[in-house]
Amino acid sequence: MRLINCSSLFSFFSAVIVVFGSDETDVELKPAFNPCKRINPCGATISTYPLLEPDAEESSGFGSGAAPPVYDEILTHEIYDLNATPELHNSTLCSCPEDSTCDFESDSNVVKVDYHVTLRFCNLETISTVCKRNDVNVRVIGAAQASGDSVQEVSNAVMFCNCPNGFSRQPAESWSGQDISLNYKCL
């Protein structure tokens, strides 16, 4: 007797079929997104900056003690060239009311959490500005970058309140599988 895996069957039926008009009918399966809750961003943008490159003059004599390395935990935590143009990767996390899509073009629905993670909301006005300083106020979950410094893609996020003075990142936590959780508190 063969049993049917209910989660696989549900995943199959929860796909949305999109048909594009053309001479040939193209069918594309896209996952159906859950509706966004008040604390869920509808999308996230990951900014990936290039690594800093050592200056040839400064790094050439490091073995002799002439110059410090480009990255040293004692000297700095900056290993990325934040002056360079980043590569952007958008992820849709949930659907806005009336099945509208998340707006990745507007700046009115954006909360920049740090140099790497930007969250986008259906309606930013629904997020409270009253925050508890000692609690985690933002959690971003996704597949870890090879460096383990941040996420390469966001799979889930929650923001309990919008901190008017910005956020302070806490240590990353292991999550399920290859995912990590980036936690932020209010400044």
C-alpha angles and dihedrals in degrees: 000000000000121000122211117230103235095203091056091047091049092049090052093052095042092064118109117224115219119193119196120207114242140116089280118043111239118195121198124185114217126180116253111242123221115241114268118254121215093266096043122093112224091221147000134215119209115203112205114196125195118255118260113263119219118249106248093224095048099042099042094082100038094113088061092047094254099127138012121248119261091249126034123153091223094053104037146342092215108110097148129078098239090180091065124088108266127226107243126216119186123203125189110216105177141350124267122231116296089022092284117159126247112267110236094171103059125080094203094081097046133114113183104209096181139331090288107037127056120176123207124204136199089227118002092191091074092065115096119240092203107096136180107233097210097049131079104263099182130030122187118188126192150117111308122244115242089257091054087227096114144340126288093203133011118233098171139001140176130192115192095186140356110248109218093208097044134253139293116214118232125204114294118252129213111250130182119318113333093343127111130194119231110203126198134190130195118268 
